[in-house]
Amino acid sequence: MPAVGDWLERDQPSWWGAFRVECLDTWAYGVGVRPARDAGWRVVSWEKGPDDD
C-alpha cells in the first residue's frame, strides 16, 4: 500500500511554517518542512523518520 501524506500547518500563516508527514501502515514519518518566509523564518528543523513519541 502506498504512503499517504499531507502538509500540516496552523491556520495563521504568520506562524513558523508547515510540516510534511506521510503515513505508511501504522507509522507516521516526518518527510519535510516548509518555513513561513513571509513571517521571517528561513530554517525549520525536524527529526526525520517515524514518530516514536
KALIN-V201633 format. One record per residue. RES is the residue in one small letter. PHI is phi as a letter, one per 40 degrees, with the letter a starting at -180 (none if undefined). BURIAL is 1 if it has 16 or more other C-alpha atoms within 10 Angstrom, else 0. D_LAST is the distance of its C-alpha to the last C-alpha in Angstrom with 2 decimals. Layout:
RES & PHI & BURIAL & D_LAST
RES & PHI & BURIAL & D_LAST
//
This chain:
m & none & 0 & 24.16
p & c & 0 & 23.43
a & c & 0 & 20.19
v & b & 0 & 20.12
g & b & 0 & 19.10
d & a & 0 & 19.76
w & c & 0 & 19.66
l & b & 0 & 17.66
e & a & 1 & 19.51
r & c & 0 & 20.76
d & c & 0 & 24.20
q & c & 0 & 25.72
p & c & 0 & 26.58
s & c & 0 & 26.92
w & c & 1 & 23.21
w & c & 1 & 21.36
g & i & 1 & 21.47
a & b & 1 & 19.51
f & b & 1 & 16.48
r & c & 0 & 17.09
v & b & 1 & 14.67
e & b & 1 & 15.94
c & b & 0 & 15.10
l & b & 0 & 16.61
d & g & 0 & 16.84
t & b & 0 & 13.55
w & b & 0 & 11.39
a & b & 1 & 10.81
y & b & 1 & 11.93
g & c & 1 & 12.55
v & b & 1 & 16.27
g & i & 1 & 17.98
v & b & 1 & 18.75
r & b & 1 & 22.04
p & c & 1 & 23.07
a & c & 1 & 25.32
r & c & 0 & 28.45
d & c & 0 & 30.65
a & c & 0 & 28.69
g & g & 0 & 29.08
w & c & 0 & 25.74
r & b & 0 & 26.35
v & b & 0 & 23.12
v & b & 0 & 19.47
s & b & 0 & 16.95
w & a & 0 & 13.54
e & c & 0 & 11.49
k & c & 0 & 12.96
g & h & 0 & 11.67
p & c & 1 & 9.16
d & c & 0 & 5.71
d & b & 0 & 3.81
d & c & 0 & 0.00
//
